[in-house]
C-alpha cells in the first residue's frame, strides 16, 4: 500500500497542512516539527508527490509513457498521439525514454510511482525488471511481454512479416537478405520475422538471415543482394543509401522493405515500401485497454492485435 500524505501526518502527530508545509518548505515551523515529519516520511517510505500533493485520495490524472527511444519516428509519433488523446480524456502525460538501458528504466519507474501516476503505457525493451512485477499502478504494454499480469497491445506483426516477404517475392528478388534482430524476449515483435520466414519457406525462396547485432552494414551492402527485408524504416533507409552510393536505384536495381510506416517516413521517403503500423488505431486500443485496467485492475485482458497494411509506392 502506497503511503499517503494523511498517513505521514497521523504518524508524525501533526495536521496534513503541516506536512504539506514541511514538504514545500513553506511558513514558519519549529525544527522539532520538521524533524518529526521527515522521520515519519522515512519510516513510511513516503515520496513527496509534486504532481498530486493537493489531491490526496483522488486520481492524479497523470499517465506515464515509457518508450525505448524517441529517435525512431514511429515511437515519436505514437507518443505524440497518445499524449494528445489522453489529454482529451483529461489526463496529462509524463514521457520517458529508457534508451534501452535497464538502469535508466529503473529510475524512470521509480519516478513515475513517486508521482503516483494513474497508469503506465510501456514499450520497454529491457528484460528482468523486477519492478514491473511489483507495480501497483495499472500498466499496459505495447508490443512487448513484460510480465504475466500485464496486458499487451500489438500490431499484427506476423502478418506484417508476411506482407513484406510477399512484396519481395512478387518482385522476383533472387538474392535476398533478411535482417534478423536477435531479440530474446517473449514479445510479439519477433513474430514479424517469423511471418516473413514462414512465407519465404512456403514459396521455396532462398534467403540469407543476417543478425543485426553482428552486422556491419557498410561492409555488407550492397554486396550481391538485390533484395533486403529490413527490421524498420530507419534501417531500410540507411541500407538504401548504401545502394544509392553504389549507383543503384531503389525499386529498379534492388528492392527493400521497411517496417513501421510512420507519417514522417512516408512523407520524406515516399519511395520506400513498408509495413504500416496504424498509429491512430494502436493509440485507441492502448488507451481503451489502460482505462479498463484502471477500472478493473485484476481482470484478465487478452492480447489485442491491431491489423497492419502494406504501403507500396505508386
C-alpha positions in Angstrom: 0.0 0.0 0.0 1.4 3.4 -1.0 1.7 5.8 1.9 -0.4 9.0 1.6 0.0 12.5 3.0 -2.5 11.8 5.7 -0.5 8.7 6.8 2.5 10.8 7.3 0.5 13.4 9.3 -1.0 10.7 11.5 2.4 9.1 12.3 4.0 12.4 13.0 1.1 13.6 15.1 0.5 16.8 13.0 -2.0 18.0 10.5 -2.0 17.3 6.8 -1.5 21.0 6.3 1.7 21.0 8.4 3.1 18.0 6.4 2.4 19.9 3.2 4.2 23.0 4.6 7.2 20.9 5.6 7.4 19.3 2.1 7.1 22.7 0.4 9.3 24.5 2.9 6.5 27.0 3.5 5.9 29.1 6.5 7.4 29.2 10.0 7.8 25.8 11.6 9.8 24.6 14.6 12.8 22.3 13.9 11.2 19.7 16.1 8.1 19.6 13.9 10.2 19.4 10.7 12.2 16.5 12.1 9.1 14.6 13.2 7.6 14.9 9.7 10.8 13.9 8.0 11.1 10.9 10.3 7.6 9.8 9.5 8.2 10.1 5.8 11.3 7.9 6.1 9.5 5.3 8.2 6.6 5.1 5.7 8.9 5.4 2.7 6.7 8.3 1.6 7.9 10.0 -1.6 6.7 13.6 -2.0 4.4 13.9 -5.0 4.8 17.1 -6.8 2.0 16.2 -9.2 -0.6 15.2 -6.7 0.2 16.6 -3.3 -3.0 18.6 -3.2 -5.2 15.8 -4.5 -4.7 13.0 -1.9 -7.2 10.3 -2.3 -8.1 11.4 -5.8 -6.8 10.3 -9.2 -3.6 12.1 -10.2 -4.8 12.4 -13.8 -1.3 11.6 -15.0 -0.2 8.7 -17.2 3.4 7.6 -17.7 4.7 6.6 -21.1 7.9 4.6 -21.4 9.5 4.0 -24.8 12.9 2.5 -25.8 13.7 5.7 -27.7 12.1 8.7 -29.3 14.6 9.0 -32.2 12.7 6.4 -34.2 9.9 8.4 -35.9 7.4 5.7 -35.1 7.8 5.9 -31.4 7.9 9.7 -31.5 4.6 9.8 -33.4 3.0 7.2 -31.2 4.0 9.1 -28.0 2.6 12.3 -29.5 -0.7 10.7 -30.5 -1.0 9.1 -27.0 -0.3 12.4 -25.3 -2.9 14.2 -27.5 -5.7 11.6 -27.0 -5.0 11.2 -23.3 -5.3 15.0 -22.9 -8.7 14.9 -24.4 -9.7 12.4 -21.7 -8.4 14.7 -19.0 -5.0 13.1 -18.5 -1.6 14.7 -18.7 1.4 12.6 -19.6 5.0 12.0 -18.4 7.1 10.7 -21.3 10.3 8.8 -20.7 12.8 7.2 -23.0 14.5 4.2 -21.5 17.3 4.3 -24.0 17.2 0.5 -24.0 19.0 0.7 -20.6 17.7 -1.2 -17.6 19.2 1.3 -15.1 17.5 4.3 -16.8 14.2 2.4 -17.0 14.5 1.5 -13.3 14.9 5.2 -12.4 12.0 6.3 -14.5 9.7 3.6 -13.0 10.6 4.9 -9.5 9.9 8.5 -10.7 6.5 7.6 -12.1 5.5 5.7 -9.0 6.7 8.6 -6.8 4.4 10.8 -8.7 1.5 8.4 -8.2 0.5 8.2 -11.9 -2.9 6.6 -12.6 -1.4 4.3 -15.1 1.6 3.4 -17.3 1.9 2.5 -21.0 5.3 0.9 -21.7 7.2 -0.3 -24.7 10.2 -1.4 -22.6 12.8 -3.5 -24.4 14.6 -4.4 -21.2 14.1 -7.8 -19.6 14.1 -8.9 -16.0 13.0 -5.6 -14.4 11.6 -6.7 -11.1 9.6 -3.5 -10.5 7.1 -4.4 -13.3 6.0 -7.4 -11.2 5.5 -5.3 -8.2 3.8 -2.2 -9.6 0.6 -1.2 -8.0 -0.3 1.3 -10.9 -2.3 -0.2 -13.8 0.1 -0.9 -16.7 -0.4 -1.8 -20.4 2.5 -2.9 -22.7 2.9 -2.0 -26.3 4.4 -4.8 -28.4 6.4 -6.3 -25.5 6.0 -9.1 -23.0 6.8 -7.6 -19.6 5.0 -9.8 -17.0 2.2 -12.4 -16.9 -0.2 -9.9 -15.4 0.4 -7.1 -17.8 -1.9 -6.9 -20.9 -0.3 -6.4 -24.4 -1.5 -4.3 -27.3 0.4 -5.0 -30.5 0.2 -4.7 -34.3 -0.2 -8.0 -36.2 3.5 -8.5 -36.6 3.2 -12.0 -38.1 1.0 -10.7 -41.0 3.3 -7.7 -41.4 6.2 -10.0 -42.0 4.2 -12.0 -44.5 3.3 -8.8 -46.4 6.9 -7.6 -46.6 8.2 -11.0 -47.8 5.3 -11.2 -50.3 6.3 -7.9 -51.9 9.9 -9.1 -52.4 8.8 -12.4 -53.8 6.4 -10.6 -56.2 9.4 -8.6 -57.5 11.4 -11.7 -58.1 14.3 -11.0 -55.8 17.0 -13.6 -56.3 19.5 -12.8 -53.6 17.6 -11.8 -50.5 19.0 -10.7 -47.2 16.7 -10.8 -44.1 17.8 -8.6 -41.2 17.2 -10.5 -38.0 17.1 -8.8 -34.6 18.1 -11.5 -32.1 15.5 -10.3 -29.6 15.5 -13.0 -26.9 12.3 -11.6 -25.2 9.0 -13.3 -25.5 7.4 -10.5 -27.5 5.1 -10.1 -30.4 7.7 -8.2 -32.4 9.6 -11.4 -33.1 6.6 -12.6 -35.0 7.3 -10.2 -37.9 10.5 -12.2 -38.7 8.6 -15.5 -38.2 5.9 -14.4 -40.6 8.4 -13.4 -43.2 10.5 -16.7 -42.9 7.4 -18.9 -43.0 6.1 -17.1 -46.2 9.5 -17.5 -47.9 9.8 -21.1 -46.9 6.3 -21.8 -48.3 7.4 -20.2 -51.6 10.6 -22.2 -51.5 12.6 -19.0 -51.8 16.2 -18.9 -50.7 17.3 -16.1 -48.3 20.2 -15.3 -46.1 19.5 -14.3 -42.4 21.8 -11.6 -41.1 21.9 -10.8 -37.4 21.8 -7.1 -36.9 23.8 -7.3 -33.6 26.8 -8.6 -35.6 26.3 -6.8 -38.9 28.5 -4.1 -40.4 26.0 -2.5 -42.8 28.7 -0.7 -44.9 30.7 -3.8 -45.3 27.7 -5.9 -46.2 25.6 -3.8 -48.6 25.1 -3.7 -51.5 27.1 -6.9 -52.0 25.3 -9.2 -54.3 21.9 -8.7 -52.7 19.1 -7.5 -54.9 16.6 -7.5 -52.1 16.6 -6.7 -48.3 13.9 -7.3 -45.7 14.8 -4.7 -43.1 13.7 -4.5 -39.4 12.4 -1.0 -39.5 12.2 2.1 -41.8 15.3 3.9 -40.4 17.4 0.8 -41.0 15.9 0.4 -44.5 16.7 3.9 -45.5 20.3 3.5 -44.1 20.8 0.5 -46.3 19.1 2.1 -49.3 21.6 4.9 -49.1 24.5 2.4 -49.4 22.9 1.1 -52.6 22.4 4.7 -53.8 26.1 5.5 -53.2 26.9 2.4 -55.3 24.9 3.8 -58.2 21.9 1.6 -57.7 18.2 2.7 -57.9 15.6 1.6 -55.4 12.6 -0.3 -56.8 14.6 -0.9 -60.0 18.1 -2.3 -59.3 17.2 -3.6 -55.9 14.1 -3.9 -53.6 13.9 -3.3 -49.9 11.1 -3.2 -47.4 10.9 -1.2 -44.2 8.6 -1.6 -41.2 6.6 0.9 -39.1 5.3 3.3 -41.9 5.2 6.4 -39.8 3.7 9.5 -41.4 7.2 11.3 -41.4 8.9 8.4 -43.2 6.1 8.2 -45.8 6.4 11.9 -46.4 10.2 12.2 -46.7 10.7 8.8 -48.3 7.5 8.0 -50.3 9.5 5.6 -52.5 10.1 3.2 -49.6 7.8 0.1 -49.5 6.9 -0.5 -45.8 4.6 -2.2 -43.4 2.3 0.4 -41.7 1.6 0.0 -38.0 -1.5 2.2 -37.7 -0.7 4.7 -35.0 -4.2 6.0 -34.5 -5.7 2.5 -34.1 -2.9 1.4 -31.8 -3.4 4.6 -29.7 -7.1 4.0 -29.2 -6.5 0.3 -28.3 -3.7 1.2 -25.8 -5.9 3.9 -24.1 -9.0 1.7 -24.1 -7.0 -1.2 -22.5 -5.5 1.1 -19.9 -8.9 2.6 -18.9 -10.2 -1.0 -18.5 -7.2 -1.8 -16.4 -7.7 1.3 -14.2 -11.4 0.4 -13.7 -10.8 -3.4 -13.1 -7.1 -3.9 -12.0 -7.4 -7.6 -11.6 -9.4 -8.5 -14.6 -7.5 -10.6 -17.2 -7.2 -8.9 -20.5 -6.1 -10.9 -23.6 -3.5 -9.6 -26.1 -5.1 -7.2 -28.6 -3.8 -7.4 -32.2 -4.3 -4.5 -34.5 -4.3 -5.1 -38.3 -1.4 -3.8 -40.4 -1.2 -2.8 -44.0 1.5 -2.6 -46.7 2.4 0.6 -48.3 3.7 0.2 -51.9 4.9 3.3 -53.9 2.8 4.0 -57.0 
